[in-house]
Amino acid sequence: MLVLIAAQSIDGFIARPDRPGTGFCSDADSRFLRNALQDFDSLIMGRKTYETLRNRILKSVTKRFLRKIVTRHPGTFSADARPGLVEFTDASPSSVLSELKTRGRKKTALLGGGEIYTHYLEEALVDELWITIEPLLFGGGTPLFTGASERSYELLESTKLGKDTVLLKYKPVRS
């Protein structure tokens, strides 16, 4: 199972125009994400997301889950690689998921950013979308998706995480 997890502004941006990362996220969303990740055995993220979180990731590497970082140049990060814990790949989305499955991984979180979300959605590999809406308007920045093809989704759940923060969970409508 692959679950896309993202936090965004009301106007659909996952980062401000002038700053990478999710520093805009509420404490409620941060708590939700920490708790939710306990149920996953692997994580996938793109290079930019990794670089934003690099120090935190390398300080907190645990055997709880495998982190796969997708980059065009995996060799650039050889000093950061930790086999079975932090690995870098330039494989296609379907190849990454296939490899995780052969390694016994059953539940994977897709953690961003926008390019990675788009690639996995375009290949129809995402089983669920968990989108936190933060009560902010950025007016620009990094969009959640950058050209994913049109698809329909069914709302599974909506949860108020905090005073003004909402979590929406969707699954694709498969034809």
C-alpha positions in Angstrom: 0.0 0.0 0.0 1.3 3.5 -0.9 -0.1 6.5 0.9 0.7 10.0 -0.3 1.0 12.3 2.8 1.2 16.0 2.4 0.4 19.3 4.1 -0.7 22.2 2.0 -2.0 25.8 2.2 -5.6 26.4 1.3 -4.4 27.5 -2.1 -2.6 24.2 -2.8 1.0 24.9 -2.1 3.3 22.5 -0.1 6.0 25.2 0.4 6.2 29.0 0.4 7.7 30.7 -2.7 10.8 31.8 -0.7 11.3 28.8 1.6 11.5 25.0 1.2 9.9 22.7 3.7 6.9 22.4 5.9 7.8 25.0 8.5 4.3 26.4 8.0 2.7 23.2 9.4 0.8 23.4 12.7 1.7 21.4 15.8 -1.5 19.4 15.2 -0.3 18.3 11.8 3.2 17.5 13.1 1.7 15.3 15.9 -0.5 13.6 13.3 2.4 12.9 11.0 4.6 11.5 13.8 1.8 9.2 15.0 0.8 8.2 11.5 4.3 7.2 10.4 4.4 4.6 13.2 2.2 2.4 11.0 4.6 2.5 8.0 7.6 0.3 7.2 9.0 2.4 4.4 9.2 6.0 3.2 9.8 7.5 -0.2 10.8 11.1 -0.8 12.5 13.2 -3.5 15.9 14.8 -3.3 14.7 18.3 -2.4 12.6 17.0 0.5 15.6 14.9 1.6 18.0 17.9 1.5 15.5 20.0 3.5 15.3 17.2 6.2 18.8 15.7 5.8 20.2 16.5 9.3 17.0 15.4 11.0 16.9 12.2 9.0 20.5 11.2 9.5 20.3 12.0 13.3 17.2 9.9 13.8 17.8 6.9 11.5 16.1 3.9 13.1 15.4 0.4 11.9 11.7 1.1 12.0 11.5 2.0 8.3 13.5 2.2 5.2 13.8 5.6 3.6 14.2 5.6 -0.2 15.3 8.9 -1.7 14.6 9.3 -5.4 17.2 11.4 -7.2 18.6 11.6 -10.7 22.1 11.3 -9.2 22.1 8.7 -6.4 25.9 8.5 -6.3 26.1 12.1 -5.2 24.7 11.0 -1.8 26.9 7.9 -1.2 28.2 9.4 2.0 24.7 9.6 3.4 23.6 6.1 2.4 22.8 3.6 5.1 21.9 0.2 3.6 18.5 -0.9 4.7 17.8 2.5 6.3 18.6 5.4 4.0 19.0 4.5 0.3 19.2 6.6 -2.9 17.8 5.5 -6.2 17.0 6.8 -9.7 14.6 4.0 -10.4 11.1 4.5 -11.8 8.2 4.8 -9.3 6.9 1.3 -10.2 10.4 -0.2 -9.8 10.9 1.4 -6.4 7.6 0.0 -5.2 8.4 -3.4 -6.7 11.7 -3.5 -4.9 10.1 -2.5 -1.6 7.5 -5.3 -2.0 10.2 -7.9 -2.7 12.0 -6.7 0.5 8.8 -7.4 2.5 7.7 -3.8 2.9 3.9 -3.6 3.0 3.0 0.0 3.8 4.9 2.9 2.3 4.4 6.7 2.9 5.2 9.0 0.0 6.4 12.2 1.6 7.1 14.6 -1.2 7.7 16.9 -2.8 5.6 18.0 -5.7 7.5 16.3 -8.5 7.6 12.9 -6.7 3.8 13.2 -5.9 3.1 13.9 -9.6 5.2 11.0 -10.9 3.5 8.4 -8.6 0.1 9.8 -9.3 0.6 9.8 -13.1 1.5 6.1 -12.9 -1.7 5.5 -10.8 0.4 3.9 -8.0 -1.1 5.8 -5.0 -3.6 3.9 -3.0 -4.6 6.8 -0.7 -4.0 10.5 -0.4 -3.8 12.0 3.1 -3.9 15.8 2.7 -3.7 18.2 5.6 -5.1 21.7 4.9 -3.4 24.4 6.9 -5.3 27.8 7.2 -2.9 29.8 5.1 -2.8 31.4 1.7 0.7 31.6 0.1 -0.3 33.0 -3.3 2.5 31.0 -4.9 5.2 28.4 -4.1 5.6 24.7 -4.7 2.4 23.2 -5.8 1.2 19.9 -4.5 1.0 18.5 -8.0 2.6 19.6 -11.2 0.5 18.1 -14.0 -0.9 14.8 -12.7 -3.5 13.5 -15.1 -7.2 13.9 -14.2 -8.6 11.3 -11.8 -11.5 11.0 -9.5 -11.2 10.3 -5.8 -13.5 9.2 -3.1 -13.4 10.9 0.4 -12.7 8.3 3.0 -12.5 10.5 6.0 -12.2 14.1 7.2 -10.8 14.9 10.6 -10.3 18.2 12.4 -6.7 18.0 13.6 -6.6 21.4 15.3 -8.7 24.5 15.7 -8.4 25.4 12.0 -6.4 22.4 10.5 -8.2 19.6 8.6 -7.0 16.2 7.4 -8.7 14.8 4.3 -8.2 11.1 3.3 -9.1 10.0 -0.2 -8.8 6.9 -2.3 -8.8 6.8 -6.1 -11.9 5.7 -7.8 -10.7 2.7 -9.9 -12.6 2.1 -13.1 
